[in-house]
């Protein structure tokens, strides 16, 4: 007997996954592939756009072959955000590596815009501060760096887009060049008030709007799978596309203000639904969670550049076999014994926004052991999330009573207990961790006219157990260490050797501070 399901693709930075999801939200089977990120020079991060597409196509083939009795009613896509691809329209050939969201190569361009006094207008229109995380300045870099790219763009020979757009182009055999509201809102080129591409932002970033995709609601029928594009039958509809963090919010069922979640992966995203656009005064971004049924859901978000990646970094640094070994080592001590790791390995994101900050390990003594560094690493992931959550509380003027979590790193029970302890509030972890893929599948199901699958109610709750005195001490040590990472380093005479925090933080974010909220 043939059964129907949705095939959800979750294209992430370090892993790509394909899940076959039943109409009731049950995951029937899943497959995954590790993805390669290269760092050709300090601060740069790239991926092969071709490898990304090949991994998606291969996973679709694997899932299709493993479930011959299942008819795929629709494809749904969630994707790593802010990673950008430039390709040739006639052939679909990438003209350069995909520039990953972690990449810092656009920092100089952003500094020029900041120096020209453009930052306030950019934040007012886009909701995003001037940080290399966002793609517009990277697109301009590509257009200036790829030979004849600007000339070819003017002739209509070039296409550009984030990963959702790139996958859609390949799935439809080049028939559709489109994105959704959630991904568009992360580009620095989208106006949160007019809900479309913005001519003034395009002028400021020197990006021709003609190369960008059409913007469609997140639950749109984006197109159909082209003959031979994948193992799926031609004509299989593509019925939902969202950025991964937005899809996770939808997957948790968070569609009313006052509820939030943290997706903890390579980096982390904390997102909370809001009744309308919120102008952050504490270092956060305004964004579009999704648009469906003619309704736009706004959100407030804080992005952390290095989260799960910090655990991978320390695992390699200590010569451990894997991240499970790092956790086991961390469990061998009860505290980090004053050791603090600030994982600013690619700068600091929200709410600090200091591009040039670099990682530090402080508080070591002759009694420090590798186990203390291992525990400090997991604490750092939780403490960064705590900083963003404090900023969300301050912007909303209320305290979120609990936090939902998902993502690969959320599978680590020690990390999630540390999160509960250091944030002093319950952490809710659904037992099905693939919130991004499930969120995209859930939206596609509704778009097909199916009964919208319920959100997963079976979850583990982690309650705070750390004494307040110890929690306060750990958080104060963290604040001190972060301050040293982002504030001036002084010599013996007290002369500033480096200071970029005020320049790195968006002007609209300097009006308030997290410390004031605390």
Backbone torsions as a table, in degrees:
resi	resn	phi	psi	omega
1	UNK	NA	129.6	-178.5
2	UNK	-77.2	133.3	174.3
3	UNK	-112.9	157.2	-179.0
4	UNK	-108.3	148.0	179.6
5	UNK	-157.0	168.0	174.6
6	UNK	-107.5	135.7	176.2
7	UNK	-97.7	110.7	-177.5
8	UNK	-101.0	126.8	176.0
9	UNK	-101.1	129.2	173.1
10	UNK	-118.3	97.4	-176.4
11	UNK	-92.8	103.3	-177.6
12	UNK	-104.8	179.1	-176.2
13	UNK	-69.5	-45.5	-175.8
14	UNK	-109.4	-9.8	176.9
15	UNK	-145.5	144.4	169.5
16	UNK	-115.6	134.1	-176.7
17	UNK	-126.7	151.3	173.4
18	UNK	-131.4	124.6	-178.0
19	UNK	-121.7	135.9	172.5
20	UNK	-96.7	116.5	-170.5
21	UNK	-116.1	125.7	179.8
22	UNK	-74.2	164.3	-179.9
23	UNK	-57.1	-26.7	179.6
24	UNK	-88.4	6.3	179.0
25	UNK	91.4	-1.8	178.5
26	UNK	-71.3	135.5	176.0
27	UNK	-82.8	114.0	-177.3
28	UNK	-79.7	-38.4	174.4
29	UNK	-165.8	163.0	179.6
30	UNK	-148.5	155.3	175.7
31	UNK	-139.2	154.9	179.0
32	UNK	-147.7	159.4	176.0
33	UNK	-139.9	138.0	174.9
34	UNK	-72.9	145.4	-179.8
35	UNK	-114.3	149.7	-177.0
36	UNK	-99.9	131.7	172.4
37	UNK	-117.2	133.7	178.5
38	UNK	-113.7	153.1	-177.7
39	UNK	-127.1	81.8	-171.5
40	UNK	-65.7	-23.4	173.0
41	UNK	-156.6	169.2	-175.7
42	UNK	-55.7	127.0	177.1
43	UNK	87.5	-9.3	-179.3
44	UNK	-97.5	146.7	175.6
45	UNK	-143.4	130.3	-176.0
46	UNK	-138.0	157.0	169.1
47	UNK	-136.1	158.9	174.5
48	UNK	-81.8	118.5	177.5
49	UNK	-61.8	-36.1	178.5
50	UNK	-64.2	-41.9	178.8
51	UNK	-64.4	-36.0	178.2
52	UNK	-62.0	-49.0	179.7
53	UNK	-64.4	-43.1	-179.1
54	UNK	-61.6	-37.7	178.4
55	UNK	-65.6	-42.6	178.8
56	UNK	-63.1	-46.8	-179.1
57	UNK	-62.6	-40.7	180.0
58	UNK	-65.6	-41.6	179.9
59	UNK	-66.4	-38.8	175.5
60	UNK	-58.9	-42.8	178.5
61	UNK	-62.9	-41.3	-179.9
62	UNK	-64.2	-45.8	-179.2
63	UNK	-65.8	-42.6	179.7
64	UNK	-61.0	-43.1	-179.3
65	UNK	-69.3	-31.7	-177.0
66	UNK	-79.5	-12.1	-177.8
67	UNK	-133.2	66.6	-175.8
68	UNK	-66.2	-18.6	-179.1
69	UNK	-92.3	7.8	-176.6
70	UNK	-113.3	129.9	175.4
71	UNK	-96.9	123.5	179.2
72	UNK	-78.3	110.9	-177.7
73	UNK	-77.2	-27.0	179.9
74	UNK	-167.1	155.3	169.7
75	UNK	-97.3	143.2	173.3
76	UNK	-129.9	144.7	-174.5
77	UNK	-127.7	128.3	161.7
78	UNK	-118.5	146.4	-169.6
79	UNK	-143.5	152.3	169.0
80	UNK	-58.0	136.6	-174.4
81	UNK	-97.0	162.1	173.2
82	UNK	69.0	-8.3	171.9
83	UNK	-77.9	133.5	-168.0
84	UNK	-125.5	144.6	-178.0
85	UNK	-126.9	141.1	174.5
86	UNK	-119.1	127.5	-177.6
87	UNK	-142.2	166.2	-178.6
88	UNK	-84.8	126.9	-174.8
89	UNK	-64.8	-39.5	-173.6
90	UNK	-69.3	-35.3	-173.8
91	UNK	-113.9	-17.7	-173.8
92	UNK	75.8	12.4	-177.8
93	UNK	-80.2	125.9	175.9
94	UNK	-62.2	138.1	-179.0
95	UNK	-93.2	-5.8	-179.8
96	UNK	-167.2	166.6	172.9
97	UNK	-61.0	153.4	172.0
98	UNK	-67.0	130.2	178.1
99	UNK	-89.4	119.6	-171.9
100	UNK	-79.2	151.6	-179.5
101	UNK	-54.1	-28.9	-179.7
102	UNK	-72.3	-16.2	-169.3
103	UNK	-67.6	139.1	-176.9
104	UNK	-106.0	10.3	-170.9
105	UNK	-65.2	-19.0	-177.9
106	UNK	-90.4	5.6	-175.2
107	UNK	-58.2	-39.8	-177.7
108	UNK	-66.7	-40.4	177.5
109	UNK	-62.0	-40.7	179.8
110	UNK	-67.8	-37.2	177.2
111	UNK	-62.4	-36.8	177.4
112	UNK	-64.7	-43.4	177.4
113	UNK	-62.9	-41.1	179.0
114	UNK	-63.5	-43.8	179.8
115	UNK	-64.7	-27.1	179.1
116	UNK	-83.7	0.7	177.7
117	UNK	78.6	22.4	-175.8
118	UNK	-89.7	-8.3	-170.1
119	UNK	-62.2	-44.1	-176.5
120	UNK	-60.2	-42.8	179.9
121	UNK	-66.2	-37.4	-179.8
122	UNK	-66.3	-45.0	178.5
123	UNK	-63.8	-42.0	-178.7
124	UNK	-61.7	-37.3	-177.6
125	UNK	-84.5	-44.7	-170.5
126	UNK	-97.6	-20.9	-175.0
127	UNK	80.5	2.6	-173.8
128	UNK	-118.2	134.9	174.9
129	UNK	-74.0	168.8	-177.6
130	UNK	-82.1	85.0	177.8
131	UNK	-127.8	145.1	-179.0
132	UNK	-62.0	-13.1	176.6
133	UNK	-51.5	-39.4	-169.9
134	UNK	-88.2	147.8	-162.5
135	UNK	-79.7	-21.5	-167.4
136	UNK	-54.3	-47.0	-179.1
137	UNK	-68.1	-27.7	175.9
138	UNK	-70.1	-37.6	177.0
139	UNK	-62.4	-44.1	177.9
140	UNK	-61.1	-40.3	178.0
141	UNK	-60.4	-44.9	179.0
142	UNK	-61.3	-44.4	-178.6
143	UNK	-63.6	-31.6	178.9
144	UNK	-84.2	-21.8	-173.2
145	UNK	-97.8	-31.6	178.5
146	UNK	-79.9	126.6	-177.6
147	UNK	-53.4	129.8	176.4
148	UNK	63.1	14.2	-174.4
149	UNK	-63.3	-42.4	-178.3
150	UNK	-68.2	-37.9	178.0
151	UNK	-64.9	-44.3	-179.4
152	UNK	-67.9	-35.7	177.1
153	UNK	-61.7	-41.1	179.2
154	UNK	-65.1	-26.8	178.1
155	UNK	-87.3	-0.2	179.2
156	UNK	79.7	21.1	-175.4
157	UNK	-95.1	-4.1	-173.6
158	UNK	-123.9	143.9	174.3
159	UNK	-121.4	153.8	-179.9
160	UNK	-142.3	149.0	176.8
161	UNK	-178.6	170.4	173.7
162	UNK	-81.6	-179.3	-169.8
163	UNK	-62.9	-34.6	177.3
164	UNK	-59.1	-44.3	-179.3
165	UNK	-64.8	-42.2	179.2
166	UNK	-62.4	-44.2	178.8
167	UNK	-66.3	-42.3	180.0
168	UNK	-61.5	-43.4	178.5
169	UNK	-56.4	-45.9	-178.5
170	UNK	-72.4	-39.3	179.2
171	UNK	-62.7	-36.4	-177.4
172	UNK	-94.7	9.6	179.8
173	UNK	64.2	31.7	178.8
174	UNK	82.7	9.9	-177.9
175	UNK	-79.9	-25.4	-173.8
176	UNK	-129.1	129.3	175.5
177	UNK	-121.4	95.3	-172.6
178	UNK	-150.1	161.4	174.7
179	UNK	-139.3	179.7	176.8
180	UNK	-114.1	173.2	-176.4
181	UNK	-62.1	-37.6	-176.6
182	UNK	-64.3	-46.9	179.6
183	UNK	-69.5	-39.0	179.5
184	UNK	-61.0	-36.1	-176.3
185	UNK	-70.5	-5.5	-178.4
186	UNK	-103.9	11.3	-170.0
187	UNK	-99.7	-12.7	-170.0
188	UNK	77.9	1.5	-176.3
189	UNK	-116.8	0.5	-175.3
190	UNK	-106.6	134.2	-179.4
191	UNK	-94.9	119.4	-176.6
192	UNK	-69.0	-18.2	-179.4
193	UNK	-91.7	-40.8	179.4
194	UNK	-89.5	-14.3	178.8
195	UNK	60.1	45.6	176.3
196	UNK	-159.7	174.0	174.6
197	UNK	-58.8	144.9	-171.3
198	UNK	-115.0	121.9	-178.3
199	UNK	-60.9	-40.0	-177.6
200	UNK	-69.6	-40.6	176.5
201	UNK	-63.7	-40.8	178.1
202	UNK	-62.0	-38.2	177.9
203	UNK	-66.5	-44.5	-178.5
204	UNK	-62.9	-39.7	-177.9
205	UNK	-90.5	-5.8	179.0
206	UNK	61.5	49.4	178.5
207	UNK	-121.4	120.2	177.7
208	UNK	-71.6	125.0	-176.9
209	UNK	-64.5	-21.7	-176.9
210	UNK	-63.2	-23.5	-178.8
211	UNK	-85.6	-7.9	-175.4
212	UNK	-87.7	157.2	-178.1
213	UNK	-77.2	162.4	170.3
214	UNK	-68.1	146.9	-179.2
215	UNK	-102.4	126.1	-178.0
216	UNK	-128.0	157.7	174.6
217	UNK	-55.6	151.5	-172.6
218	UNK	-66.2	-23.3	-179.4
219	UNK	-101.0	19.5	-177.3
220	UNK	-65.6	159.0	162.3
221	UNK	-82.6	93.4	-170.7
222	UNK	-73.0	-24.5	-177.9
223	UNK	160.4	-173.5	-178.8
224	UNK	-125.5	149.4	178.6
225	UNK	-63.7	129.5	-177.8
226	UNK	-78.3	154.1	176.1
227	UNK	-56.8	128.8	176.9
228	UNK	79.4	-2.9	-178.4
229	UNK	-68.5	-40.2	179.5
230	UNK	-143.8	-177.0	176.7
231	UNK	-72.9	-12.9	-179.9
232	UNK	-72.4	152.6	177.1
233	UNK	-60.7	142.4	174.0
234	UNK	-58.1	141.4	-179.7
235	UNK	94.7	-5.8	174.9
236	UNK	-61.2	124.4	-174.6
237	UNK	-76.5	148.8	172.6
238	UNK	-105.1	112.4	-163.5
239	UNK	-118.3	6.1	174.1
240	UNK	-164.5	140.8	172.1
241	UNK	-142.8	130.0	176.4
242	UNK	-147.3	150.8	167.5
243	UNK	-60.5	149.4	-170.5
244	UNK	-60.0	-40.2	-179.6
245	UNK	-67.0	-38.2	178.1
246	UNK	-66.3	-42.4	178.3
247	UNK	-62.8	-38.3	178.3
248	UNK	-64.3	-41.2	177.7
249	UNK	-59.0	-44.1	178.9
250	UNK	-67.5	-37.0	178.9
251	UNK	-63.7	-31.8	176.3
252	UNK	-77.0	-9.5	-176.7
253	UNK	79.9	18.8	180.0
254	UNK	-85.7	96.0	178.8
255	UNK	-131.2	18.3	174.9
256	UNK	-130.3	148.4	-178.6
257	UNK	-59.6	149.8	174.4
258	UNK	95.9	-0.5	176.4
259	UNK	-119.8	145.0	-176.8
260	UNK	-146.4	166.7	-179.9
261	UNK	-143.0	160.2	173.6
262	UNK	-121.4	121.9	171.6
263	UNK	-96.4	116.0	-173.4
264	UNK	-110.4	100.2	179.2
265	UNK	-126.8	-135.7	175.1
266	UNK	-54.2	-50.6	166.7
267	UNK	-113.1	-171.4	178.2
268	UNK	-131.3	149.4	173.8
269	UNK	-129.1	123.1	170.3
270	UNK	-103.3	126.3	-176.3
271	UNK	-136.8	138.6	177.5
272	UNK	-132.5	135.1	177.6
273	UNK	-70.7	141.5	178.9
274	UNK	-128.5	156.2	-176.8
275	UNK	-68.3	-26.2	178.2
276	UNK	-159.6	-169.1	179.1
277	UNK	-67.6	132.4	175.7
278	UNK	-109.6	126.3	176.2
279	UNK	-88.5	105.5	-173.6
280	UNK	-69.4	140.0	171.9
281	UNK	-113.4	10.0	-174.1
282	UNK	-135.0	33.2	170.4
283	UNK	83.4	22.9	179.5
284	UNK	-108.9	172.5	179.9
285	UNK	-110.9	139.9	167.4
286	UNK	-86.7	141.4	-175.6
287	UNK	-152.1	171.8	173.5
288	UNK	-102.3	122.3	177.9
289	UNK	-71.2	-45.4	175.8
290	UNK	-174.6	167.4	169.1
291	UNK	-130.7	127.2	179.2
292	UNK	-153.3	146.8	178.9
293	UNK	58.7	28.9	179.7
294	UNK	77.8	5.5	-177.7
295	UNK	-116.0	131.9	177.5
296	UNK	-98.7	123.8	176.4
297	UNK	-96.8	116.8	177.2
298	UNK	-86.3	163.1	179.8
299	UNK	-153.3	164.0	173.8
300	UNK	-118.2	136.3	-173.5
301	UNK	-139.9	147.2	170.1
302	UNK	-125.0	128.5	-177.6
303	UNK	-108.9	132.0	177.1
304	UNK	-111.0	128.7	-172.3
305	UNK	-72.4	-40.6	-174.0
306	UNK	-129.0	109.8	176.9
307	UNK	-122.7	-89.5	175.7
308	UNK	-57.0	-29.4	177.4
309	UNK	-61.8	-28.4	177.4
310	UNK	-64.6	-40.7	178.5
311	UNK	-65.3	-41.7	177.8
312	UNK	-63.2	-40.3	-180.0
313	UNK	-62.3	-48.6	-178.2
314	UNK	-68.5	-35.2	176.3
315	UNK	-56.9	-46.1	178.5
316	UNK	-68.9	-39.9	-177.6
317	UNK	-62.1	-38.1	-178.6
318	UNK	-88.7	-1.4	178.2
319	UNK	70.8	31.2	-178.7
320	UNK	-87.4	160.5	-175.8
321	UNK	-68.8	-42.3	-177.6
322	UNK	-163.3	-178.8	-176.1
323	UNK	-73.3	-21.6	172.7
324	UNK	-64.3	-37.9	177.6
325	UNK	-66.8	-34.8	176.9
326	UNK	-62.9	-44.1	179.3
327	UNK	-65.0	-42.4	178.5
328	UNK	-60.9	-40.4	178.0
329	UNK	-64.9	-42.5	179.4
330	UNK	-62.8	-35.2	179.6
331	UNK	-70.6	-14.8	-177.8
332	UNK	-77.3	-8.0	175.5
333	UNK	-127.9	152.0	-176.8
334	UNK	-86.3	-23.2	178.7
335	UNK	-141.1	171.0	174.8
336	UNK	-86.2	2.6	175.3
337	UNK	54.9	40.2	177.0
338	UNK	85.3	-4.6	178.5
339	UNK	-76.6	134.2	179.0
340	UNK	-128.8	125.9	176.0
341	UNK	-108.4	119.9	172.9
342	UNK	-101.7	104.8	-173.4
343	UNK	-82.9	57.8	178.4
344	UNK	-84.5	56.0	-173.7
345	UNK	-74.7	-18.1	173.9
346	UNK	-135.2	38.6	-173.4
347	UNK	84.6	179.0	177.6
348	UNK	-112.4	132.6	176.7
349	UNK	-89.3	-143.2	-177.4
350	UNK	-61.5	145.2	-4.1
351	UNK	-94.1	10.7	-172.3
352	UNK	-86.8	-39.6	177.9
353	UNK	50.2	64.2	176.8
354	UNK	-124.9	98.6	-174.5
355	UNK	-61.6	-37.8	-172.8
356	UNK	-91.4	0.6	175.0
357	UNK	-61.6	145.8	178.6
358	UNK	-128.1	157.0	-175.1
359	UNK	-61.5	143.4	177.6
360	UNK	-136.8	148.7	168.7
361	UNK	-122.5	120.6	-176.6
362	UNK	-129.7	171.0	176.9
363	UNK	81.9	11.9	-178.9
364	UNK	-79.2	151.0	176.9
365	UNK	-140.3	-176.3	179.2
366	UNK	-65.4	-16.6	178.6
367	UNK	-90.5	-3.7	-178.2
368	UNK	-68.1	136.1	177.7
369	UNK	-125.4	162.5	177.8
370	UNK	-52.6	-31.8	-179.8
371	UNK	-62.6	-35.6	178.8
372	UNK	-67.1	-37.2	177.6
373	UNK	-68.1	-39.6	178.0
374	UNK	-61.1	-45.6	-179.9
375	UNK	-67.8	-38.9	178.8
376	UNK	-61.8	-31.2	178.2
377	UNK	-65.6	-46.8	178.8
378	UNK	-67.1	-37.8	175.4
379	UNK	-61.1	-38.1	-178.2
380	UNK	-63.0	-39.3	177.5
381	UNK	-60.6	-45.1	179.6
382	UNK	-68.0	-39.6	-176.6
383	UNK	-68.8	-36.0	175.2
384	UNK	-62.9	-41.8	177.4
385	UNK	-63.3	-38.0	177.3
386	UNK	-61.1	-38.9	178.3
387	UNK	-62.4	-43.4	-179.5
388	UNK	-68.8	-39.8	179.9
389	UNK	-64.0	-38.0	174.8
390	UNK	-59.9	-40.4	179.6
391	UNK	-66.9	-39.0	176.9
392	UNK	-62.6	-47.3	178.1
393	UNK	-55.9	-43.2	-177.2
394	UNK	-67.3	-42.0	179.7
395	UNK	-66.8	-36.9	-178.1
396	UNK	-84.8	-16.2	-178.6
397	UNK	70.7	24.2	178.5
398	UNK	-152.7	167.6	-178.4
399	UNK	-107.2	119.8	176.1
400	UNK	-60.1	127.5	-174.0
401	UNK	-71.9	-24.7	-178.5
402	UNK	-156.7	171.6	-179.4
403	UNK	-136.6	128.5	172.1
404	UNK	-83.5	146.7	179.2
405	UNK	-133.2	152.0	174.4
406	UNK	-155.4	-178.3	-179.4
407	UNK	101.1	164.4	-175.3
408	UNK	-57.3	-44.1	-177.9
409	UNK	-68.7	-19.8	-179.2
410	UNK	-69.5	-11.2	177.1
411	UNK	-72.6	-14.4	-176.6
412	UNK	-82.4	109.9	-175.7
413	UNK	-66.0	-32.4	178.3
414	UNK	-65.2	-43.5	178.7
415	UNK	-60.2	-44.4	-176.5
416	UNK	-70.8	-33.1	174.8
417	UNK	-67.5	-39.8	175.1
418	UNK	-61.5	-37.5	177.9
419	UNK	-61.6	-46.3	177.8
420	UNK	-62.4	-42.7	-177.4
421	UNK	-66.0	-45.7	-172.7
422	UNK	-83.1	-22.1	175.8
423	UNK	-93.7	-11.7	178.4
424	UNK	54.8	48.9	173.8
425	UNK	-160.9	156.9	-178.9
426	UNK	-63.2	142.8	175.3
427	UNK	-113.9	126.8	-177.3
428	UNK	-106.1	120.4	-179.4
429	UNK	-119.3	105.2	175.7
430	UNK	-58.0	145.9	-176.4
431	UNK	-75.0	-17.7	170.3
432	UNK	-97.5	110.3	-168.1
433	UNK	-82.7	-15.4	-171.3
434	UNK	-83.9	63.0	-174.3
435	UNK	-64.4	-36.6	-177.5
436	UNK	-64.9	-50.5	179.6
437	UNK	-63.5	-41.3	-179.4
438	UNK	-67.9	-35.0	177.0
439	UNK	-63.9	-43.5	177.8
440	UNK	-64.2	-41.6	179.2
441	UNK	-64.2	-41.1	180.0
442	UNK	-62.1	-40.5	178.8
443	UNK	-69.4	-38.3	178.5
444	UNK	-65.5	-38.6	179.2
445	UNK	-59.9	-44.6	178.7
446	UNK	-64.6	-38.4	-179.7
447	UNK	-65.7	-29.7	177.9
448	UNK	-77.0	-9.5	-176.9
449	UNK	90.8	6.0	175.1
450	UNK	-72.9	162.5	170.3
451	UNK	-65.2	127.4	-176.3
452	UNK	-61.6	122.3	-178.8
453	UNK	-56.9	140.3	178.6
454	UNK	-68.4	153.7	172.9
455	UNK	-71.1	153.1	-177.0
456	UNK	-72.3	123.0	-177.9
457	UNK	-93.5	-18.8	179.9
458	UNK	-77.1	117.5	-173.4
459	UNK	-150.4	157.9	173.8
460	UNK	-100.4	136.8	177.8
461	UNK	-109.6	128.2	177.5
462	UNK	-107.4	116.9	-177.6
463	UNK	-96.4	146.6	177.8
464	UNK	-60.5	137.4	179.3
465	UNK	-134.4	-3.7	-176.9
466	UNK	-82.0	133.5	175.9
467	UNK	-57.6	143.3	-176.0
468	UNK	-58.1	-38.8	-178.0
469	UNK	-61.8	-43.0	-179.5
470	UNK	-70.4	-41.9	179.1
471	UNK	-59.8	-45.3	-179.5
472	UNK	-63.3	-37.1	179.3
473	UNK	-66.5	-44.3	-179.9
474	UNK	-63.4	-42.8	-178.4
475	UNK	-69.1	-33.8	177.2
476	UNK	-69.2	-40.0	176.0
477	UNK	-60.8	-39.8	178.4
478	UNK	-63.4	-47.4	-179.9
479	UNK	-58.9	-42.0	179.3
480	UNK	-62.2	-42.2	-178.3
481	UNK	-68.4	-40.3	177.6
482	UNK	-64.2	-41.5	178.8
483	UNK	-59.1	-39.3	178.4
484	UNK	-67.4	-30.0	-179.1
485	UNK	-75.6	-30.5	-173.7
486	UNK	-110.1	-14.4	179.3
487	UNK	-96.5	170.3	-176.6
488	UNK	-59.6	142.5	168.2
489	UNK	-92.3	131.2	-176.1
490	UNK	-114.6	150.8	176.7
491	UNK	-89.2	-172.5	-175.3
492	UNK	-59.9	-30.7	-178.8
493	UNK	-87.4	-3.0	178.4
494	UNK	86.9	9.8	179.5
495	UNK	-76.6	138.7	-178.9
496	UNK	-71.2	125.7	176.1
497	UNK	-94.9	-27.8	179.0
498	UNK	-154.7	133.3	175.8
499	UNK	-152.8	114.9	178.8
500	UNK	-138.3	6.3	-174.8
501	UNK	-64.3	-44.9	-177.9
502	UNK	-67.5	-29.4	178.6
503	UNK	-77.7	-33.5	-176.1
504	UNK	-77.2	-32.0	-176.7
505	UNK	-80.2	131.5	178.3
506	UNK	-53.5	142.8	-176.4
507	UNK	-56.7	-39.8	-178.1
508	UNK	-67.3	-17.3	-178.1
509	UNK	-93.1	-8.9	-178.5
510	UNK	-81.9	-9.8	-175.4
511	UNK	-68.8	-32.1	178.5
512	UNK	-128.9	176.5	177.9
513	UNK	-147.6	157.2	179.2
514	UNK	-64.4	-37.1	-179.5
515	UNK	-60.8	-34.0	177.1
516	UNK	-65.5	-37.4	-178.5
517	UNK	-69.9	-30.1	-177.7
518	UNK	-79.1	NA	NA
